[in-house]
Amino acid sequence: MFTKEDLVSIANDIMPFGKYQGRRLIDLPEPYLLWFADKGFPKGRLGKLLTLVLEIQVNGLTELITPLKKPNTPSEQHTG
């Protein structure tokens, strides 16, 4: 089960590794999330959150998360 805090986390938590390191979880491209779904999501909280992001994206609900985003931080980096 996902909580309100999980929704806030996917809006603001930053991908800690990989091709899209530095990008907010909700802003990860769907093909990248589908790749994880095929290969296996990371264990623990990150995997749970990435699963939620994929579910939101494939159902076209990404815009519901936008109001939960905090302003960009200087440490936030977009790659790829």
HUSUL-V857463 format. One record per run of one state. SS is the DSSP state (~ for helix, > for strand, _ for the rest). FROM is the first residue (numbers start at 1). LEN is the number of residues. If there is no record, write none. Layout:
SS_FROM_LEN / SS_FROM_LEN
This chain:
__1_3 / ~_4_9 / __13_1 / >_14_1 / __15_9 / >_24_1 / ~_25_3 / __28_2 / ~_30_10 / __40_5 / ~_45_14 / __59_4 / ~_63_4 / __67_14
